[in-house]
Amino acid sequence: MSTSFIVRAAVLLDAEAIAQIHVVAWCAAYVDIVPQTHLDSLTIRDKVTLWKHILSDPVKAAKILVAEEQAQVTRLLGFVSFGDAAAPSPNHKALVDGSTKTGELRAIYVDPQDWSKGAGRRLWMAAQQQLVEAQFTTVVVLVLARNERAIRFYEAAGFGKDGAGLIEIGGASLETVRLTKALT
């Protein structure tokens, strides 16, 4: 059965559903990649606080989109967060020096029960359209090197690997891959 959904701008009322997806997607996607103690420490309550803060800021909220199922009872399937790669985000430093018009895909998370149904792809396409409209010429994303599912997703969307690095999560130093895509 196919899922019918729309992509729309996130609003403050979405904070709890986004937080829920954020936690369950992390726990599913990063098992055996991120230390289990860190995954076990993630709480929806903490993420609700984070997302309420982000969605209360009209500038930040304008760069968060959600995929919403269209059924008798609507529910969120996933979300995407994106912005200027030269601007630091709440969780990491700027990815570029600001001399180029480079966008950053900060996160795409879909509820694991809805993986492989097209929500992630539609979220990416909507974010890409907004990045192009904002005159970004390139977009970058950092992915944990062992997250093969995400790397396949981005490569299928036209991204190519162009760098590597390290990030600390839960006390562990984890390898990252930087992927880039031209938007013009």
C-alpha positions, 0 to 999 in steps of 0.5 A: 500500500502506498503512503500519500503524504505532503511536504510542508513547513514545520510549525511549533505544534510539530515539535513533539512529533519531530522529537519522536522521529528524531529519537527513534530514527537515531536509535534505528539508524545508528545502532552498532555505529554510535555507542549504545550508552549514548543512544540509550540516553536520548530522550524525547523530552529533551528533543521536544525542548530542542525542537520547540526552541528551533521552531520558535525562531521564524528564521530557523523554522523556515528551514525545517520541512516535514512529510505529513501523511494524508489519512483520516488521522494525519501524522508526521513521517519525517523531517529535513533541516537545512541552511547555509553551510557557512553558518554554524548550526546548534550542533556543529561548526560551519562546514565552509568558509563563506566564500561560496554559496554552499548550503548544508543538509543538516538532517533528514530523519524518517520514522523507521516504520516509514523507511523506503516509502519515498518520504526521505527522497521527497523531503530532500527534493523539497529542501533542494528546491528551496536551496536553489531558490535561495541561490545556493550553488552547492550543498554538503552533508556530513554522514557517519562513515559507517552509515551505509544506508544514508551514503547510498541515499545521498549517492542515489540523489547525486551527491559525491564523496569529497572529504572525511573527518571525525566527530565525537558522539557519546565519548567516541570519535567517529569517522564522517564522510562529507558528500557534496552536490552541485545545485546548478 
